[in-house]
Amino acid sequence: MNVLNTTSMTEQEYLNQVLDNLPVATVVLSPRAHLRYANKLAGQVLGISTQEHSPQFHTILLCQLREAEQTSLTMACKNGKPVQLALTLGQSPERYIQLQLQPASGNSGDMQAVIRDLSDYVAASKLPIHFHQAMQQTEDMVMVTDSHGRIEYVNPAFVKQTGYREEDVIGEMPGMLSSGEHDNDFYHQMWKTLRSGQSFRTVFINKRQNGERYHEEKTITPIRDDYGHISHFVATGRDITDLINSEQKLDYLRRFDPLTGLPNRERLTEQFDLHIRQRSKEPMAMLLMDLDRLSRINDSLGRGCGDELLQKVSKRLKKKLPECFIGRLGSDAFLVMSEGIHSADQAAHMAQKIQRIMAQPFQLNQSELFVSVSLGVTLYPNDGRQFDELINKADSAMHRSKNSDQGFGFFTDDLTTQMQNRVRLENQLRQALLHREFHLVFQPRVDLKTGRVNGAEALLRWIRQDGSTVSPTEFIPILEEMGLITSVGEWALLRACHYASQWLQHGHQLCISVNLSARQLRHPKLCEIIARCLDLTGLPVELLELELTETSMLEDVEHSIDQLARLKSMGIRIAIDDFGTGYSSLAYLKRLPVDTLKIDRAFIKELSRDNTDMDIVRAVTQLAHSLNLSVTAEGVETPEQLALIKELGCNEGQGYLMAKPMPEIELLQWSRHFDISQFLPTDNN
């Protein structure tokens, strides 16, 4: 084989002849530890022919080494520095060699090495100086014992790794390293293998001098004397504790939740499958528990508090339900697997027990925090025989239970259809985002005193590519649950500001109202997002109004007040939407920095026929005016309703009587020709 490309063919042949006649085994290795050249003596040591190179020639040396030794040799060749290695060739019988590496001449990056075959030395009863030097310098732990197992030699690597001094172990038995992790059968098999003349290779769990356990990948080889009798045993090993710990950690992370220490989905599946194998006929209940409003806790108190709550929930469930198998499936989802549940009644009792357990307050940040939960229940084998099937059905039941008084529910057949529709709608929503199927329409707000159009409310619409539409009441809650409402809401805000800015450029100063969800209100960068939208579109801040429901603001009153105060300081108007349908008190209403109350359409619908509704609208209007708030009546559909809200003192009206929601282009034309008098009853004209 051509070693030096700078020489002529004749010179190469001469050089090869000189190298072949050397009394030492010589090889040339590439930076990847691939064999480039081996003289005849090296070929004998490696068990290869140097005349005809097979496809395996280049890797023949690496292939005969253990994995750890492969790494050592590869790194040595890559570093390109002189080094001495002690290696064991996996031949039959094994060969022990010393490899003296140094950089080859030139800039090829190759390494030239002299191989010393130490196999005969190892077989001798006493260690010669060459073998001793090699063993002293290797990073592998080396131990040599006599035929009875009594230690005759250990190298510095052994001393370093175990903590035992050489004088502590010479003459002792290797059992002094025993950690007790291996039973008698293990050692019986080891000695049986060694006495038969074969090498024994495995991972030992041994004990250091300080009592610390470590994992050692070790090969023990019997050495025969000239008469064929086993005279010694040579053990070479490497500490792989860090590797084992890493593998164990990865295995733990693969099967357990790192935050709570509870089994994750993979481990829960294993436990379920184990139940099926061992007790396939025994029924079992799967109770999927969801912490309501965990995201609100994360947003208001910080994710650290949310994580602490999850840990406390986990500990409480494990303590109170020791007979159950408990795991964590997601951010706020826990699974309780209860064996021996034979009926729906028993499962219901278990669900109620979990509710009672969770009803007790949690101590968090030196205060008490109450949480509510929703539970979905499925039964094995009635509702299914596969883990994923049962979990998916429990998830459907859990979502339905959020709207029930009892807080838990069972899977029913009609939920299958609902679940399928839900999954299909989620997929369609993702496609809608990609295909830009969301649009904004605008419903005008009319000043009841002047008859002018004051502004318009931006409303989100989903128009599929085939022209069909989906009701906002159907897709907006799903956007909330999928966590997409924030990004969609930001897009809607930007588009609404853009259109309002265009209207202003055409001489129409209209205040644009944009709805905010509870999740958006909790967003820590809400003010920055709104400021960026105003800056990008050039819309004056006084022409933007944000609408929020009572419920969204009361999820965390203090945070809402702080967030709204920041928005108000920017000059943005705030409106409470659907007022009267929530649970806000006068005390909270007084503290909330809002500008407008929008009376819900439910109180306007029967206004002309129900004195109670009229009294409510009158009272709300008077209350709002006493707090210097404006009042907008929603859902105005008849001339009589329009006349009454005007009479009761409402400032604005909004509804299908004046205009249905329309595209931005139509709004300008409509506003030019709007005349409120044509919508009032004849006797009021």
C-alpha positions in Angstrom: 0.0 0.0 0.0 1.3 3.5 -0.8 2.2 5.2 2.4 4.0 8.4 1.3 2.5 10.0 -1.7 5.6 12.1 -2.3 7.8 9.1 -3.2 8.1 7.3 -6.5 6.8 3.7 -6.9 10.4 2.3 -6.8 11.2 4.2 -3.6 8.0 3.0 -2.1 8.7 -0.6 -2.8 12.2 -0.1 -1.3 10.7 1.6 1.8 8.1 -1.2 2.3 10.9 -3.8 2.0 12.9 -2.0 4.7 9.9 -1.8 7.0 8.9 -5.4 6.4 12.4 -6.5 7.6 12.3 -4.5 10.8 12.2 -6.6 13.9 9.3 -4.6 15.3 5.7 -4.5 14.3 5.0 -1.1 12.7 1.7 0.5 11.5 0.6 3.8 10.1 -2.9 5.1 11.3 -5.0 7.8 9.8 -6.5 10.6 12.1 -9.6 8.4 12.3 -7.5 5.5 13.5 -8.0 3.6 10.2 -5.1 1.4 9.2 -3.1 2.8 6.3 -0.1 0.4 6.5 1.1 -2.6 8.5 4.4 -4.4 8.0 4.7 -8.2 8.1 5.3 -8.4 11.8 2.4 -6.1 12.5 0.2 -8.3 10.2 1.1 -11.3 12.3 0.1 -9.6 15.5 -3.1 -8.3 14.0 -3.9 -11.6 12.2 -4.0 -10.1 8.7 -2.2 -10.4 5.4 -0.2 -7.4 4.3 0.0 -8.5 0.7 -3.7 -8.6 -0.2 -5.7 -5.9 1.4 -9.4 -6.9 2.0 -12.1 -4.2 2.3 -11.9 -4.7 6.1 -8.2 -3.9 6.1 -8.6 -0.3 7.2 -10.7 -1.0 10.2 -9.2 -4.4 11.3 -7.5 -2.9 14.3 -10.6 -1.0 15.6 -12.8 -4.0 15.1 -10.7 -6.1 17.5 -10.9 -3.6 20.3 -13.5 -3.0 23.0 -15.7 0.1 22.7 -13.8 2.0 25.4 -10.4 1.1 23.8 -11.8 2.1 20.3 -12.6 5.6 21.8 -9.1 5.9 23.4 -7.3 5.0 20.1 -9.5 7.2 18.0 -9.0 10.2 20.3 -5.3 9.6 20.4 -5.0 9.6 16.6 -7.2 12.7 16.4 -5.1 14.6 18.9 -1.9 13.8 17.0 0.3 13.8 20.1 2.7 11.1 21.3 1.0 8.6 23.6 1.3 5.0 24.8 -1.7 2.8 25.0 -2.3 -0.7 26.4 -4.9 -2.5 24.3 -6.5 -5.9 24.3 -7.2 -7.5 20.9 -10.3 -9.6 20.7 -8.7 -12.6 19.1 -8.9 -16.2 20.3 -7.0 -16.3 22.6 -6.9 -12.6 23.4 -3.7 -10.7 22.7 -2.3 -7.9 24.9 -0.4 -5.2 23.1 1.3 -1.9 23.8 0.9 0.8 21.2 3.6 3.6 21.1 2.1 6.4 18.9 3.8 9.4 17.5 3.0 11.8 14.6 4.2 10.7 11.2 6.6 12.9 9.3 5.1 15.5 7.0 1.7 17.2 7.4 -0.5 14.2 6.6 -1.9 14.1 10.2 -1.2 10.4 10.3 0.2 8.6 13.3 3.0 6.0 13.1 3.1 3.3 15.9 5.2 0.5 17.1 3.3 -2.5 18.4 4.7 -4.6 21.3 3.0 -7.9 21.8 2.8 -8.5 25.6 0.8 -11.7 25.5 3.7 -13.9 26.4 4.7 -11.6 29.2 1.2 -11.7 30.6 1.3 -15.5 30.6 4.4 -15.5 32.8 4.2 -15.8 36.5 6.0 -12.5 37.1 5.4 -9.2 35.3 8.3 -8.1 33.1 9.3 -4.4 33.1 7.7 -3.8 29.6 4.3 -5.0 30.7 4.6 -3.2 34.0 5.3 0.1 32.2 2.3 -0.4 29.9 0.0 -1.2 32.8 1.2 1.7 34.8 0.3 4.2 32.1 -3.0 2.9 30.9 -6.2 4.6 32.0 -8.0 1.3 32.4 -8.0 -0.4 35.8 -5.8 -3.5 35.8 -5.7 -6.3 38.4 -3.7 -9.5 38.3 -4.4 -12.4 40.6 -3.0 -15.8 41.1 -5.0 -18.9 40.2 -6.8 -18.8 43.6 -7.9 -15.2 43.0 -5.4 -13.6 45.4 -4.3 -10.1 44.2 -0.7 -9.8 43.0 -0.8 -6.5 41.1 -2.9 -3.4 40.6 -2.0 -0.4 38.5 -2.3 3.3 39.3 -5.6 3.6 37.5 -7.1 1.0 39.9 -5.7 3.0 42.9 -7.1 6.2 41.6 -10.6 4.8 40.9 -11.1 2.7 43.9 -9.3 4.7 46.6 -7.4 1.7 47.8 -3.6 1.9 48.1 -1.6 -0.9 46.4 -0.3 -2.1 49.8 -4.0 -2.4 51.0 -5.0 -4.9 48.3 -1.9 -7.0 47.5 -2.5 -10.5 49.0 -6.2 -9.8 49.4 -9.2 -11.2 47.5 -11.1 -9.2 45.0 -14.2 -9.7 47.1 -13.1 -6.7 49.2 -14.6 -4.6 46.3 -17.9 -6.4 46.5 -20.9 -4.1 47.0 -23.4 -6.8 47.7 -25.3 -6.0 44.5 -24.4 -9.4 42.9 -25.8 -12.7 44.2 -24.1 -16.1 44.5 -25.4 -17.2 41.1 -23.6 -14.3 39.5 -20.2 -15.3 41.0 -20.9 -19.0 40.4 -21.3 -18.3 36.7 -18.2 -16.1 36.6 -16.0 -18.8 38.1 -17.5 -21.5 35.9 -16.6 -19.4 32.8 -13.1 -18.6 34.0 -12.3 -22.2 35.1 -13.3 -23.4 31.6 -10.6 -21.1 30.2 -12.9 -18.5 28.7 -12.9 -14.8 29.4 -15.7 -13.3 31.5 -17.0 -9.9 30.6 -19.8 -7.9 32.2 -20.5 -4.8 34.2 -19.7 -5.1 37.9 -21.2 -2.9 40.6 -18.3 -2.6 43.0 -17.6 -0.5 46.1 -14.8 2.1 46.5 -12.7 2.4 49.6 -15.1 5.2 50.9 -18.1 3.0 50.4 -19.3 4.7 47.2 -20.7 2.3 44.6 -19.4 2.4 41.0 -20.0 0.6 37.8 -17.1 -1.1 36.1 -17.1 -2.6 32.6 -14.6 -5.4 33.2 -13.1 -8.3 31.3 -11.4 -11.1 33.3 -9.1 -13.4 31.3 -7.5 -16.6 32.6 -3.7 -16.9 31.8 -2.2 -20.4 31.2 1.4 -21.4 32.0 3.7 -23.5 29.8 1.9 -26.6 30.9 -1.6 -25.3 30.0 -2.6 -24.8 33.6 -4.4 -21.6 34.6 -1.8 -19.7 36.7 -3.2 -16.2 36.8 -6.2 -14.0 36.0 -5.9 -10.6 34.5 -8.8 -8.2 34.9 -9.0 -5.0 32.9 -11.9 -2.5 33.5 -13.1 1.0 33.1 -15.3 3.1 35.4 -18.6 3.7 33.5 -20.5 5.1 36.4 -21.2 8.5 34.7 -22.4 6.7 31.6 -24.7 4.5 33.7 -26.0 7.4 35.6 -26.7 9.3 32.4 -28.5 6.3 31.0 -30.5 5.9 34.1 -31.4 9.6 34.2 -32.5 9.5 30.6 -34.6 6.4 31.3 -36.1 8.2 34.3 -36.9 11.3 32.3 -38.4 9.1 29.6 -40.8 7.5 32.0 -41.4 10.0 34.8 -42.4 13.7 35.0 -39.4 15.6 36.3 -41.4 18.3 38.1 -43.7 16.1 40.2 -41.9 12.7 40.1 -45.1 11.1 39.0 -45.2 8.5 36.2 -45.7 10.1 32.8 -47.8 8.8 29.9 -45.3 6.2 28.9 -45.0 4.8 32.4 -48.7 4.9 32.9 -49.1 2.9 29.6 -46.7 0.3 30.9 -48.6 0.0 34.2 -51.9 -0.3 32.3 -50.4 -3.0 30.0 -49.1 -4.8 33.1 -52.6 -4.8 34.6 -54.0 -6.3 31.4 -51.4 -9.1 31.3 -51.8 -10.0 35.0 -55.5 -9.3 35.7 -57.2 -8.9 32.3 -60.6 -9.8 33.7 -60.4 -7.3 36.7 -62.2 -4.0 35.9 -60.5 -0.7 36.4 -61.5 3.0 36.4 -59.5 5.7 34.7 -60.2 9.1 36.2 -58.7 12.0 34.3 -58.4 15.1 36.5 -57.9 18.6 35.2 -56.9 21.6 37.3 -59.3 24.4 36.4 -57.6 27.7 35.5 -54.0 26.7 36.1 -52.9 29.1 33.4 -54.6 31.9 35.4 -52.5 31.0 38.4 -49.3 30.9 36.3 -50.1 34.3 34.8 -51.1 36.0 38.0 -48.8 34.5 40.6 -46.0 33.3 38.3 -45.0 30.0 36.9 -43.0 29.2 39.9 -46.1 29.2 42.1 -47.9 27.1 39.4 -45.2 24.5 39.6 -45.3 24.5 43.4 -49.0 23.9 43.2 -48.6 21.0 40.8 -46.0 19.4 43.2 -48.4 19.8 46.2 -51.3 18.3 44.2 -49.1 15.3 43.3 -48.0 14.8 47.0 -51.6 15.0 48.2 -52.9 12.6 45.7 -50.2 10.0 46.4 -50.8 10.4 50.2 -54.6 10.2 50.1 -54.9 7.5 47.4 -52.1 5.0 48.2 -54.1 2.2 46.6 -54.3 3.9 43.2 -51.7 4.4 40.5 -51.3 8.1 39.9 -49.5 9.9 37.0 -49.3 13.3 35.3 -50.4 13.4 31.6 -49.9 17.1 30.8 -49.5 20.6 32.2 -52.7 20.5 34.3 -53.9 16.9 33.8 -53.5 14.0 36.2 -54.6 10.4 35.9 -55.8 8.2 38.7 -56.0 4.5 37.8 -58.1 2.6 40.4 -58.3 -1.1 40.2 -61.3 -3.2 41.4 -63.9 -0.6 40.3 -66.9 -2.8 39.2 -69.6 -0.3 38.6 -70.3 3.3 37.7 -71.5 4.0 41.2 -68.1 2.9 42.6 -66.4 5.1 40.0 -68.6 8.0 41.0 -67.7 7.6 44.7 -64.0 7.6 43.7 -64.5 10.8 41.7 -66.3 12.4 44.6 -63.4 11.3 46.9 -60.9 13.0 44.6 -63.1 16.2 44.7 -63.1 16.2 48.5 -59.3 15.7 48.5 -58.8 18.6 46.2 -61.4 20.8 48.0 -59.0 21.4 50.9 -56.9 24.6 50.4 -53.2 24.5 49.4 -50.7 26.6 51.3 -48.9 28.7 48.7 -46.9 31.9 49.3 -48.0 32.0 52.9 -51.6 32.1 51.9 -54.4 29.6 51.2 -55.2 28.8 47.6 -58.4 27.0 46.6 -58.5 25.1 43.3 -61.4 23.4 41.5 -61.0 20.3 39.3 -62.9 18.6 36.5 -63.0 14.8 36.1 -63.7 12.5 33.2 -64.3 8.9 34.0 -63.9 5.7 31.8 -64.2 2.1 32.8 -62.1 -0.8 31.6 -63.1 -3.0 29.8 -66.6 -1.5 29.1 -65.3 1.8 27.5 -62.3 0.2 25.8 -59.3 -2.1 26.1 -56.5 0.2 25.0 -54.9 2.9 27.1 -55.0 5.7 24.5 -58.7 4.9 23.7 -59.7 5.1 27.4 -57.7 8.3 27.9 -59.2 10.0 24.9 -62.7 9.1 26.0 -62.0 10.3 29.6 -60.7 13.6 28.1 -64.0 14.1 26.3 -66.0 13.3 29.4 -63.8 15.7 31.4 -64.4 18.6 29.0 -68.1 18.0 29.2 -67.9 17.9 33.0 -66.7 21.5 33.1 -70.2 22.6 32.2 -71.9 20.4 34.8 -72.7 21.1 38.4 -71.2 17.9 39.8 -67.8 18.5 38.2 -67.3 15.0 36.9 -68.8 12.9 34.1 -68.7 9.5 32.4 -68.0 8.8 28.8 -71.1 8.2 26.7 -71.6 7.1 23.1 -72.7 10.6 22.0 -69.3 11.9 23.2 -67.6 9.9 20.6 -69.3 11.9 17.9 -68.6 15.1 19.8 -64.9 14.1 20.2 -64.5 13.3 16.5 -66.1 16.6 15.6 -63.9 18.4 18.1 -60.7 16.9 16.6 -61.9 17.6 13.1 -62.6 21.3 14.0 -59.2 21.7 15.7 -57.5 20.4 12.5 -59.6 22.8 10.4 -58.7 25.7 12.7 -55.0 25.0 12.2 -55.6 24.9 8.4 -57.6 28.1 8.7 -54.6 29.9 10.2 -52.4 28.7 7.4 -54.9 29.6 4.7 -55.9 33.0 6.3 -59.6 32.1 6.5 -60.2 34.5 9.4 -61.8 37.9 8.6 -63.0 40.9 10.4 -66.5 42.5 10.1 -67.7 45.6 11.8 -70.9 46.5 13.5 -71.5 50.3 14.0 -72.2 52.0 17.3 -74.6 54.9 17.0 -74.7 58.0 19.2 -78.4 58.2 20.4 -78.2 62.0 21.1 -76.6 63.2 17.9 -77.6 60.3 15.6 -74.0 60.1 14.3 -71.9 56.9 13.9 -69.4 57.0 16.8 -67.5 53.9 16.0 -67.7 50.2 15.2 -67.0 46.9 17.0 -64.6 44.5 15.2 -65.9 40.9 15.2 -64.0 37.8 14.1 -65.4 35.6 11.4 -64.3 32.3 10.0 -65.1 31.8 6.3 -63.9 28.5 4.9 -62.4 28.2 1.4 -65.7 26.7 0.3 -67.6 29.7 1.4 -69.2 28.1 4.5 -69.0 29.8 7.9 -68.5 28.6 11.4 -70.2 30.3 14.4 -67.8 32.3 16.7 -69.5 30.6 19.7 -68.2 27.4 18.3 -64.6 28.1 17.3 -63.5 30.9 19.8 -63.7 28.6 22.9 -61.6 26.1 21.0 -59.1 28.7 20.1 -58.9 29.5 23.8 -58.4 25.9 24.8 -55.7 25.4 22.1 -53.8 28.4 23.3 -54.2 30.1 19.9 -56.5 33.0 21.0 -53.5 35.2 21.9 -51.9 35.1 18.4 -55.3 35.3 16.6 -56.3 38.2 18.9 -53.1 40.1 18.2 -53.8 39.6 14.5 -57.4 40.9 14.9 -56.2 43.9 16.9 -53.6 44.8 14.2 -56.1 44.5 11.4 -58.8 46.5 13.2 -56.3 49.3 13.9 -55.2 49.3 10.3 -58.8 49.7 9.0 -59.6 52.4 11.5 -56.5 54.3 10.4 -57.6 54.0 6.8 -61.1 55.3 7.7 -59.4 58.3 9.4 -57.4 59.0 6.2 -60.7 59.1 4.3 -62.1 61.7 6.7 -64.1 59.3 9.0 -63.0 59.4 12.6 -64.5 56.2 14.0 -63.5 54.6 17.3 -62.7 51.0 16.8 -63.7 48.5 19.6 -61.7 45.2 19.8 -62.6 42.3 22.1 -59.9 40.9 24.4 -60.0 37.4 25.9 -59.1 36.6 29.5 -55.9 35.0 28.3 -54.9 38.2 26.4 -55.7 40.3 29.5 -53.3 38.1 31.5 -50.5 38.4 28.9 -47.5 40.1 30.5 -46.7 42.0 27.4 -50.2 43.2 26.5 -49.4 46.9 26.7 -46.3 46.4 24.5 -48.3 44.5 21.9 -51.0 47.2 21.7 -48.4 50.0 21.5 -46.7 48.2 18.7 -50.1 47.8 16.8 -50.8 51.5 17.2 -47.3 52.4 16.1 -47.4 50.2 13.0 -50.8 51.5 11.9 -50.5 55.1 12.9 -53.9 55.0 14.7 -54.4 57.7 17.4 -54.7 56.0 20.8 -58.0 57.8 21.6 -59.6 55.9 18.7 -59.0 52.5 20.2 -61.4 50.9 22.7 -60.9 47.4 24.3 -63.9 45.3 25.3 -63.7 42.7 28.1 -66.4 40.6 29.7 -67.1 40.8 33.4 -66.0 37.2 33.8 -62.6 37.7 32.2 -61.8 40.7 34.5 -63.0 39.0 37.7 -60.8 35.9 37.2 -58.1 37.9 38.9 -59.4 41.2 40.0 -56.2 42.7 41.3 -54.2 41.8 38.2 -57.1 43.0 36.0 -57.1 46.4 37.8 -53.4 46.8 37.4 -53.4 45.8 33.7 -56.4 48.0 32.9 -54.7 50.9 34.7 -51.7 50.6 32.5 -53.9 50.5 29.4 -55.8 53.6 30.7 -52.5 55.4 31.2 -51.7 54.9 27.6 -55.0 56.7 26.7 -56.9 53.6 25.6 -60.7 53.4 26.3 -62.0 50.3 28.2 -65.5 48.9 28.0 -67.2 46.1 30.0 -69.0 43.9 27.4 -72.2 41.9 28.1 -72.7 43.8 31.4 -75.3 42.3 33.7 -74.5 38.6 32.9 -71.5 38.3 35.2 -70.9 38.6 38.9 -69.3 42.0 39.3 -70.1 43.9 42.5 -70.5 47.6 42.9 -67.2 47.6 44.9 -65.3 46.1 42.0 -67.1 48.2 39.4 -66.0 51.3 41.3 -62.4 50.1 41.3 -62.2 49.0 37.6 -60.8 51.8 35.4 -63.4 51.5 32.7 -65.1 54.1 30.4 -68.2 52.2 29.1 -70.7 49.7 30.1 -72.3 47.6 27.3 -75.7 46.3 28.5 -76.2 42.7 27.4 -78.8 42.0 24.7 -80.6 39.8 27.1 -82.0 42.9 28.9 -82.8 44.7 25.6 -84.7 41.8 23.9 -87.9 42.1 26.0 -87.5 45.7 26.9 -90.8 46.8 25.4 -92.8 44.0 27.1 -91.0 43.5 30.5 -91.0 46.2 33.1 -88.3 44.4 35.1 -85.8 44.6 32.2 -86.7 48.3 31.8 -86.0 48.9 35.5 -82.7 47.1 35.2 -81.6 49.1 32.1 -82.7 52.4 33.9 -80.8 51.4 37.0 -77.6 50.4 35.2 -77.7 53.6 33.1 -78.1 55.8 36.2 -75.4 53.9 38.1 -73.0 54.2 35.1 -73.6 57.9 34.7 -73.0 58.4 38.5 -69.6 56.9 37.9 -69.0 59.0 34.8 -69.3 56.0 32.5 -70.9 55.8 29.1 -73.6 53.2 28.4 -74.1 51.3 25.1 -77.1 49.1 24.6 -76.4 45.9 22.6 -78.8 43.8 20.5 -81.2 46.6 19.4 -83.5 45.0 16.8 -86.7 47.0 16.8 -87.7 50.7 16.6 -89.4 50.4 20.0 -86.3 49.1 21.6 -84.3 52.0 20.0 -86.8 54.6 21.3 -86.8 53.1 24.8 -83.0 53.0 25.3 -82.8 56.5 24.1 -85.5 57.5 26.6 -83.8 55.6 29.4 -80.6 57.6 28.9 -78.3 55.2 27.1 -75.6 57.0 25.2 -75.1 54.5 22.3 -77.1 51.8 20.5 -75.8 48.8 18.6 -77.7 46.1 16.8 -79.3 44.6 13.7 -81.9 47.3 13.5 -79.3 49.9 12.4 -76.8 47.5 10.7 -75.6 44.0 10.7 -71.8 43.4 10.9 -70.3 44.3 7.5 -66.9 44.4 5.8 -64.7 47.4 6.3 -65.3 48.7 2.7 -69.1 48.8 3.2 -68.9 50.5 6.5 -67.8 53.9 5.1 -70.5 54.0 2.5 -73.1 52.9 5.0 -72.1 55.6 7.5 -72.4 58.4 4.9 -76.1 57.6 4.3 -77.1 56.7 7.9 -80.0 58.6 9.4 -81.2 57.4 12.8 -84.6 59.0 12.4 -85.7 56.4 9.8 -85.2 53.7 12.5 -87.3 55.3 15.2 -91.1 54.6 15.6 -93.3 56.9 13.5 -94.7 58.7 16.5 -91.2 59.5 17.6 -90.0 61.0 14.4 
